[in-house]
């Protein structure tokens, strides 16, 4: 399995919670990835982990003001939760802050 397909499968696994919603979200994410509107999830995870160390516990992909953005929750070794926002097209970290 190539890296792009693996990243897409990982993305599909973390999107949405309700079956119909998850299917629609997965379709939107797949189309955005195929059009080059978003970067593969492995690149987003790498960028987020470079900004904040810890375990990614949730990933949310949203379209806001015409731009795709990822919001990741990361649990640090110190037990603190942090939110990291990443531009989905460039994989640039936009913001990170403590949740606690």
PAMIMAR-947504 format. One record per residue (C-alpha): residue in three letters; z, y, x; residue number from 1. Coordinates in steps of 0.5 Angstrom, whole numbers, plus 500, padded with zeros to 3 digits. Last residue first. Example, Ala and Ser with C-alpha at 12.3 -4.5 7.8 and 13.67 -1.06 7.14 Angstrom:
BEGIN
<drenlo><aa>SER</aa><zz>514</zz><yy>498</yy><xx>527</xx><i>2</i></drenlo>
<drenlo><aa>ALA</aa><zz>516</zz><yy>491</yy><xx>525</xx><i>1</i></drenlo>
% end
This chain:
BEGIN
<drenlo><aa>UNK</aa><zz>561</zz><yy>546</yy><xx>487</xx><i>100</i></drenlo>
<drenlo><aa>UNK</aa><zz>553</zz><yy>546</yy><xx>487</xx><i>99</i></drenlo>
<drenlo><aa>UNK</aa><zz>552</zz><yy>549</yy><xx>493</xx><i>98</i></drenlo>
<drenlo><aa>UNK</aa><zz>546</zz><yy>553</yy><xx>495</xx><i>97</i></drenlo>
<drenlo><aa>UNK</aa><zz>539</zz><yy>552</yy><xx>497</xx><i>96</i></drenlo>
<drenlo><aa>UNK</aa><zz>533</zz><yy>556</yy><xx>496</xx><i>95</i></drenlo>
<drenlo><aa>UNK</aa><zz>525</zz><yy>556</yy><xx>497</xx><i>94</i></drenlo>
<drenlo><aa>UNK</aa><zz>524</zz><yy>550</yy><xx>502</xx><i>93</i></drenlo>
<drenlo><aa>UNK</aa><zz>517</zz><yy>550</yy><xx>503</xx><i>92</i></drenlo>
<drenlo><aa>UNK</aa><zz>513</zz><yy>544</yy><xx>501</xx><i>91</i></drenlo>
<drenlo><aa>UNK</aa><zz>507</zz><yy>548</yy><xx>501</xx><i>90</i></drenlo>
<drenlo><aa>UNK</aa><zz>504</zz><yy>546</yy><xx>494</xx><i>89</i></drenlo>
<drenlo><aa>UNK</aa><zz>511</zz><yy>543</yy><xx>491</xx><i>88</i></drenlo>
<drenlo><aa>UNK</aa><zz>515</zz><yy>550</yy><xx>493</xx><i>87</i></drenlo>
<drenlo><aa>UNK</aa><zz>522</zz><yy>547</yy><xx>494</xx><i>86</i></drenlo>
<drenlo><aa>UNK</aa><zz>528</zz><yy>548</yy><xx>491</xx><i>85</i></drenlo>
<drenlo><aa>UNK</aa><zz>535</zz><yy>545</yy><xx>494</xx><i>84</i></drenlo>
<drenlo><aa>UNK</aa><zz>541</zz><yy>544</yy><xx>490</xx><i>83</i></drenlo>
<drenlo><aa>UNK</aa><zz>547</zz><yy>542</yy><xx>494</xx><i>82</i></drenlo>
<drenlo><aa>UNK</aa><zz>553</zz><yy>537</yy><xx>492</xx><i>81</i></drenlo>
<drenlo><aa>UNK</aa><zz>559</zz><yy>537</yy><xx>496</xx><i>80</i></drenlo>
<drenlo><aa>UNK</aa><zz>562</zz><yy>530</yy><xx>498</xx><i>79</i></drenlo>
<drenlo><aa>UNK</aa><zz>562</zz><yy>532</yy><xx>506</xx><i>78</i></drenlo>
<drenlo><aa>UNK</aa><zz>557</zz><yy>527</yy><xx>508</xx><i>77</i></drenlo>
<drenlo><aa>UNK</aa><zz>552</zz><yy>531</yy><xx>503</xx><i>76</i></drenlo>
<drenlo><aa>UNK</aa><zz>550</zz><yy>529</yy><xx>496</xx><i>75</i></drenlo>
<drenlo><aa>UNK</aa><zz>543</zz><yy>532</yy><xx>495</xx><i>74</i></drenlo>
<drenlo><aa>UNK</aa><zz>540</zz><yy>535</yy><xx>488</xx><i>73</i></drenlo>
<drenlo><aa>UNK</aa><zz>533</zz><yy>536</yy><xx>489</xx><i>72</i></drenlo>
<drenlo><aa>UNK</aa><zz>529</zz><yy>542</yy><xx>485</xx><i>71</i></drenlo>
<drenlo><aa>UNK</aa><zz>521</zz><yy>541</yy><xx>486</xx><i>70</i></drenlo>
<drenlo><aa>UNK</aa><zz>517</zz><yy>547</yy><xx>484</xx><i>69</i></drenlo>
<drenlo><aa>UNK</aa><zz>510</zz><yy>547</yy><xx>481</xx><i>68</i></drenlo>
<drenlo><aa>UNK</aa><zz>507</zz><yy>554</yy><xx>480</xx><i>67</i></drenlo>
<drenlo><aa>UNK</aa><zz>504</zz><yy>558</yy><xx>474</xx><i>66</i></drenlo>
<drenlo><aa>UNK</aa><zz>510</zz><yy>562</yy><xx>472</xx><i>65</i></drenlo>
<drenlo><aa>UNK</aa><zz>515</zz><yy>555</yy><xx>473</xx><i>64</i></drenlo>
<drenlo><aa>UNK</aa><zz>512</zz><yy>548</yy><xx>473</xx><i>63</i></drenlo>
<drenlo><aa>UNK</aa><zz>517</zz><yy>543</yy><xx>474</xx><i>62</i></drenlo>
<drenlo><aa>UNK</aa><zz>519</zz><yy>537</yy><xx>478</xx><i>61</i></drenlo>
<drenlo><aa>UNK</aa><zz>526</zz><yy>534</yy><xx>478</xx><i>60</i></drenlo>
<drenlo><aa>UNK</aa><zz>529</zz><yy>530</yy><xx>484</xx><i>59</i></drenlo>
<drenlo><aa>UNK</aa><zz>536</zz><yy>527</yy><xx>483</xx><i>58</i></drenlo>
<drenlo><aa>UNK</aa><zz>541</zz><yy>524</yy><xx>488</xx><i>57</i></drenlo>
<drenlo><aa>UNK</aa><zz>538</zz><yy>526</yy><xx>495</xx><i>56</i></drenlo>
<drenlo><aa>UNK</aa><zz>542</zz><yy>523</yy><xx>500</xx><i>55</i></drenlo>
<drenlo><aa>UNK</aa><zz>545</zz><yy>528</yy><xx>506</xx><i>54</i></drenlo>
<drenlo><aa>UNK</aa><zz>543</zz><yy>533</yy><xx>510</xx><i>53</i></drenlo>
<drenlo><aa>UNK</aa><zz>540</zz><yy>540</yy><xx>508</xx><i>52</i></drenlo>
<drenlo><aa>UNK</aa><zz>534</zz><yy>544</yy><xx>510</xx><i>51</i></drenlo>
<drenlo><aa>UNK</aa><zz>531</zz><yy>538</yy><xx>514</xx><i>50</i></drenlo>
<drenlo><aa>UNK</aa><zz>533</zz><yy>534</yy><xx>508</xx><i>49</i></drenlo>
<drenlo><aa>UNK</aa><zz>529</zz><yy>538</yy><xx>503</xx><i>48</i></drenlo>
<drenlo><aa>UNK</aa><zz>523</zz><yy>538</yy><xx>508</xx><i>47</i></drenlo>
<drenlo><aa>UNK</aa><zz>523</zz><yy>531</yy><xx>509</xx><i>46</i></drenlo>
<drenlo><aa>UNK</aa><zz>524</zz><yy>530</yy><xx>501</xx><i>45</i></drenlo>
<drenlo><aa>UNK</aa><zz>518</zz><yy>534</yy><xx>500</xx><i>44</i></drenlo>
<drenlo><aa>UNK</aa><zz>513</zz><yy>531</yy><xx>505</xx><i>43</i></drenlo>
<drenlo><aa>UNK</aa><zz>515</zz><yy>524</yy><xx>502</xx><i>42</i></drenlo>
<drenlo><aa>UNK</aa><zz>514</zz><yy>527</yy><xx>495</xx><i>41</i></drenlo>
<drenlo><aa>UNK</aa><zz>506</zz><yy>528</yy><xx>496</xx><i>40</i></drenlo>
<drenlo><aa>UNK</aa><zz>504</zz><yy>535</yy><xx>496</xx><i>39</i></drenlo>
<drenlo><aa>UNK</aa><zz>503</zz><yy>539</yy><xx>489</xx><i>38</i></drenlo>
<drenlo><aa>UNK</aa><zz>497</zz><yy>542</yy><xx>487</xx><i>37</i></drenlo>
<drenlo><aa>UNK</aa><zz>492</zz><yy>538</yy><xx>491</xx><i>36</i></drenlo>
<drenlo><aa>UNK</aa><zz>488</zz><yy>536</yy><xx>485</xx><i>35</i></drenlo>
<drenlo><aa>UNK</aa><zz>490</zz><yy>528</yy><xx>485</xx><i>34</i></drenlo>
<drenlo><aa>UNK</aa><zz>498</zz><yy>531</yy><xx>486</xx><i>33</i></drenlo>
<drenlo><aa>UNK</aa><zz>497</zz><yy>535</yy><xx>480</xx><i>32</i></drenlo>
<drenlo><aa>UNK</aa><zz>494</zz><yy>529</yy><xx>476</xx><i>31</i></drenlo>
<drenlo><aa>UNK</aa><zz>499</zz><yy>524</yy><xx>478</xx><i>30</i></drenlo>
<drenlo><aa>UNK</aa><zz>505</zz><yy>529</yy><xx>476</xx><i>29</i></drenlo>
<drenlo><aa>UNK</aa><zz>502</zz><yy>531</yy><xx>469</xx><i>28</i></drenlo>
<drenlo><aa>UNK</aa><zz>501</zz><yy>523</yy><xx>468</xx><i>27</i></drenlo>
<drenlo><aa>UNK</aa><zz>508</zz><yy>522</yy><xx>470</xx><i>26</i></drenlo>
<drenlo><aa>UNK</aa><zz>511</zz><yy>527</yy><xx>466</xx><i>25</i></drenlo>
<drenlo><aa>UNK</aa><zz>507</zz><yy>525</yy><xx>460</xx><i>24</i></drenlo>
<drenlo><aa>UNK</aa><zz>510</zz><yy>518</yy><xx>461</xx><i>23</i></drenlo>
<drenlo><aa>UNK</aa><zz>517</zz><yy>520</yy><xx>463</xx><i>22</i></drenlo>
<drenlo><aa>UNK</aa><zz>517</zz><yy>524</yy><xx>456</xx><i>21</i></drenlo>
<drenlo><aa>UNK</aa><zz>515</zz><yy>518</yy><xx>452</xx><i>20</i></drenlo>
<drenlo><aa>UNK</aa><zz>520</zz><yy>513</yy><xx>456</xx><i>19</i></drenlo>
<drenlo><aa>UNK</aa><zz>525</zz><yy>518</yy><xx>456</xx><i>18</i></drenlo>
<drenlo><aa>UNK</aa><zz>529</zz><yy>519</yy><xx>462</xx><i>17</i></drenlo>
<drenlo><aa>UNK</aa><zz>524</zz><yy>524</yy><xx>466</xx><i>16</i></drenlo>
<drenlo><aa>UNK</aa><zz>521</zz><yy>523</yy><xx>473</xx><i>15</i></drenlo>
<drenlo><aa>UNK</aa><zz>524</zz><yy>519</yy><xx>479</xx><i>14</i></drenlo>
<drenlo><aa>UNK</aa><zz>520</zz><yy>513</yy><xx>479</xx><i>13</i></drenlo>
<drenlo><aa>UNK</aa><zz>514</zz><yy>517</yy><xx>478</xx><i>12</i></drenlo>
<drenlo><aa>UNK</aa><zz>515</zz><yy>520</yy><xx>484</xx><i>11</i></drenlo>
<drenlo><aa>UNK</aa><zz>517</zz><yy>514</yy><xx>488</xx><i>10</i></drenlo>
<drenlo><aa>UNK</aa><zz>510</zz><yy>511</yy><xx>485</xx><i>9</i></drenlo>
<drenlo><aa>UNK</aa><zz>506</zz><yy>517</yy><xx>488</xx><i>8</i></drenlo>
<drenlo><aa>UNK</aa><zz>510</zz><yy>517</yy><xx>495</xx><i>7</i></drenlo>
<drenlo><aa>UNK</aa><zz>508</zz><yy>509</yy><xx>495</xx><i>6</i></drenlo>
<drenlo><aa>UNK</aa><zz>501</zz><yy>511</yy><xx>493</xx><i>5</i></drenlo>
<drenlo><aa>UNK</aa><zz>500</zz><yy>517</yy><xx>498</xx><i>4</i></drenlo>
<drenlo><aa>UNK</aa><zz>503</zz><yy>512</yy><xx>504</xx><i>3</i></drenlo>
<drenlo><aa>UNK</aa><zz>498</zz><yy>507</yy><xx>503</xx><i>2</i></drenlo>
<drenlo><aa>UNK</aa><zz>500</zz><yy>500</yy><xx>500</xx><i>1</i></drenlo>
% end
